Amino acid sequence: IGPNLTDDAWIHGAEPTSILATVKDGVLAKGMPQWGPMLGIRSTQSVVAFVLSIRNTNVPGKPPEGPPPAAAEESPHAAR
């Protein structure tokens, strides 16, 4: 369930602030609930730190789903 978080193609942005917003606010249209209210800020930050720690480790599994990093930089809306 969910995208591969170990590659470099991110659907909702790879910046720490984007990841924080995604975890905290969820992506209801994709079935991801808001975790911020349940976890609180410290635990939400810990989840973000973990997600950042596994980024670009390229564990085999699901293929990339987001735009490649170069495409995300070219389009201001690609990371949203």
SENU-649807 format. One record per residue: x, y, z of N, C-alpha, C, O, CB in turn; residue in one letter. Coordinates in steps of 0.1 Angstrom, whole numbers, padded with zeros to 4 digits, always signed. Each point is the difference from the previous one (the first is absolute). Glycine has a CB too. Example, Ala and Ser with C-alpha at 12.3 -4.5 7.8 and 13.67 -1.06 7.14 Angstrom:
2
+0132-0057+0078-0009+0012+0000+0009+0012+0000+0010+0000+0007-0029-0012+0005A+0015+0023-0019+0009+0011+0000-0008+0011+0008+0005+0011+0001+0007-0017-0023S
//
This chain:
80
+0008-0012+0000-0008+0012+0000+0009+0012+0000+0010+0001+0007-0029-0013+0005I+0015+0022-0020+0008+0012-0001+0012+0000-0009+0003-0011-0005-0010+0015+0028G+0013+0007-0026+0011+0000-0009+0013-0005+0007+0001-0001+0012-0012+0021-0024P+0021-0023+0003+0013-0004+0005+0007+0013+0005+0002+0010-0007-0001-0029-0010N+0003+0019+0030+0006+0011+0006+0015-0001+0000+0007+0009+0006-0027-0006+0008L+0026-0013-0021+0014-0002+0000+0007+0005-0013+0012-0002-0001-0016-0017+0017T-0004+0023-0025+0006+0005-0013+0001+0015+0000-0002+0007+0010-0008-0027-0022D+0012+0026+0000+0002+0015+0000-0012+0006-0008+0001+0012-0003+0024-0015+0004D-0035-0004-0003-0012+0006-0007-0011+0001+0010-0006-0010+0005+0012-0001-0028A-0010+0023+0026-0010+0002+0011-0012+0007-0006+0001+0010-0006+0018-0008+0023W-0031-0007-0014-0012+0005-0005-0004+0013+0006-0004+0009-0007-0003-0032+0004I+0009+0025+0016-0005+0012+0007+0012+0009+0005-0002+0008+0009-0018-0021-0002H+0032+0011-0012+0011+0008+0003+0010-0006+0010-0005-0008+0009-0010+0027-0013G+0028-0017+0002+0010-0007+0008+0006+0009+0010+0009-0004+0008-0005-0011-0028A-0007+0028+0020+0005+0009+0010-0006-0004+0014-0011-0004+0001+0014+0023-0019E+0005-0017+0028-0005-0003+0014-0013+0007+0003-0009-0007+0006+0032+0004+0001P-0025+0015-0011-0013+0007+0003-0012-0007-0008-0011+0000+0005+0024+0022-0001T-0010-0026-0016-0010-0007-0008-0004-0014+0006-0012-0003+0001+0020+0015-0021S+0002-0019+0025-0002-0013+0006-0008+0002+0013-0009-0007+0003+0030-0002-0013I-0017+0020+0018-0007+0003+0012-0015+0003-0002-0009-0006+0006+0030+0015+0004L-0023-0001-0020-0014+0003-0004-0008-0012-0004-0012-0002+0003+0019+0025-0010A-0001-0032-0001-0006-0012-0004-0004-0009+0011-0011-0005+0001+0023+0006-0022T-0002-0003+0030-0003-0009+0012-0010+0007+0009-0010-0007+0005+0033-0003-0006V-0022+0022+0004-0008+0007+0009-0015+0002-0005-0009-0003+0007+0029+0015+0001K-0021-0008-0020-0013+0003-0006-0006-0012-0008-0012+0001-0003+0019+0023+0002D+0001-0034-0003-0005-0011-0007-0002+0004-0015+0002+0011-0004-0013-0020+0024G+0006-0001-0028-0003+0002-0014-0013-0008-0001+0000-0012-0005+0024+0015-0004V-0035+0003+0013-0013-0007+0001-0004-0006-0013-0006-0011-0001+0000+0026+0019L+0009-0008-0029-0004-0005-0014+0007-0013-0003-0005-0008-0009+0001+0032+0002A+0016-0026+0013+0007-0013-0003-0001-0010+0012+0006-0011-0001+0010+0025-0012K-0025-0011+0023-0002-0009+0010+0009+0001+0012-0001-0009+0009-0008-0006-0026G+0018+0025+0018+0008+0002+0011-0006+0009+0010-0003+0012-0003+0023-0016-0012M-0022-0001+0027-0006+0009+0010+0009+0011+0006+0012-0001-0003-0026-0019+0009P+0008+0029+0001+0008+0010+0007+0006-0006+0012-0007-0005+0009-0008+0024-0017Q+0028-0020+0009+0007-0006+0011+0003+0010+0011+0002-0004+0011+0007-0013-0026W-0008+0030+0011+0004+0010+0010-0009+0000+0012+0006+0000+0011+0002+0013-0030G-0021-0012+0018-0008+0000+0012+0001-0012+0009-0001+0001+0012-0015+0013-0025P+0019-0026+0007+0001-0012+0008+0014-0001+0006+0001-0004+0012-0018-0007-0027M+0027+0015+0008+0014-0002+0005+0005+0011+0008+0008-0002+0009-0004-0011-0029L-0009+0025+0017+0006+0012+0007+0013+0004-0008+0005-0007-0008-0014+0000+0031G+0014+0019-0020+0011+0006-0007+0013-0008+0001+0007-0002-0010-0018+0024+0012I+0014-0026+0010+0013-0007+0002+0001-0013-0007+0009-0003-0007-0007+0014+0029R-0013-0019-0021+0000-0013-0007-0001+0002-0015+0006-0008-0008-0017-0002+0028S+0004+0020-0025-0001+0003-0014+0014+0004-0005+0004-0005-0011-0028+0013+0013T+0031+0000+0005+0014+0003-0004+0009-0012+0000+0008-0001-0008-0011+0024+0018Q+0001-0032-0001+0007-0013+0000-0002-0008-0012+0009-0006-0006-0010+0006+0031S-0012-0001-0029-0004-0007-0012+0007+0007-0012+0006-0007-0009-0028+0000+0019V+0022+0020-0011+0006+0007-0011+0016-0003+0000+0005-0002-0011-0023+0020+0012V+0024-0018+0011+0014-0003+0001+0003-0014-0006+0010-0002-0007-0008+0018+0027A-0011-0025-0016+0002-0014-0005-0001-0001-0015+0008-0006-0007-0017-0002+0029F-0002+0015-0027-0002+0000-0015+0012+0006-0007+0005-0005-0010-0030+0006+0013V+0030+0010+0002+0012+0006-0006+0013-0009+0001+0008+0000-0009-0017+0022+0015L+0009-0030+0005+0012-0009+0001+0000-0012-0010+0010-0006-0003-0010+0012+0027S-0012-0010-0029+0000-0011-0010-0001+0005-0014+0001-0008-0009-0013-0005+0026I+0011+0026-0019+0000+0006-0014+0013-0003-0007+0011+0000+0006-0027+0018+0002R+0015-0022-0020+0011-0003-0009+0008-0013+0004+0012-0002-0004-0010+0026-0001N-0008-0033+0013+0006-0012+0003-0003-0011-0010+0006-0010-0001-0007+0016+0025T-0010-0003-0032-0003-0008-0012-0002-0015+0004+0005-0008-0007+0007+0024-0008N-0021-0018+0024-0003-0014+0004-0009-0006-0011-0009+0007-0004+0011-0002+0029V+0001-0017-0030-0009-0006-0010-0014-0001+0005-0003-0002+0012+0022-0011-0021P-0028+0015+0000-0015+0000+0003-0008+0007-0011+0002-0003-0012+0004+0002+0037G-0014+0010-0020-0008+0007-0010+0008+0009-0008+0010+0006+0004-0029-0007+0012K+0015+0003-0029+0007+0009-0009-0003+0015+0004-0009+0002+0007+0009-0019-0025P+0009+0026+0014-0002+0014+0003-0014+0004-0006-0004-0004-0010+0029+0009+0010P-0032+0004+0008-0013+0005-0004+0000+0015-0003-0009+0005-0007-0001-0024+0020E+0019+0026-0007+0000+0015-0002+0009+0004-0012+0006-0009-0006-0010+0012+0030G+0004+0009-0027+0009+0005-0011+0015-0002+0004+0003+0001+0012-0021+0016-0020P+0026-0019-0002+0015+0000+0003+0004+0013+0006-0007+0010-0003+0011-0026-0016P+0006+0017+0027+0004+0012+0006+0002+0012-0010-0004+0011+0004+0015-0024+0013P-0005+0011-0029+0001+0011-0009-0013+0006-0005-0002+0012-0001+0023-0023-0006A-0031+0002+0005-0013+0005-0004-0007+0007+0011-0007+0010-0002+0005-0029-0013A+0004+0015+0028-0006+0007+0011+0006+0014+0001-0007+0010+0004+0003-0032+0008A+0017+0024-0015+0006+0013+0001-0005+0009-0011-0001+0012+0002+0021-0022+0008E-0023+0005-0022-0005+0008-0011-0014+0005+0002-0004+0011-0005+0019-0024-0010E-0024+0005+0021-0014+0003+0001-0003+0004+0015+0002-0009+0009-0007-0006-0028S+0000+0027+0022-0003+0004+0013-0012-0008+0006-0001+0000+0012+0010+0022-0017P-0017-0029-0003-0011-0007+0005+0002-0015+0000-0009-0008+0005-0005+0026-0014H+0026-0023+0004+0002-0014+0000+0001-0006+0014-0003-0012+0001+0015+0015-0023A-0007+0004+0032+0002-0005+0013-0012+0000+0008+0000-0004+0012+0023+0011-0013A-0034-0002-0003-0012+0001+0008-0009-0011-0002-0011-0001+0007+0012+0025-0009R
//
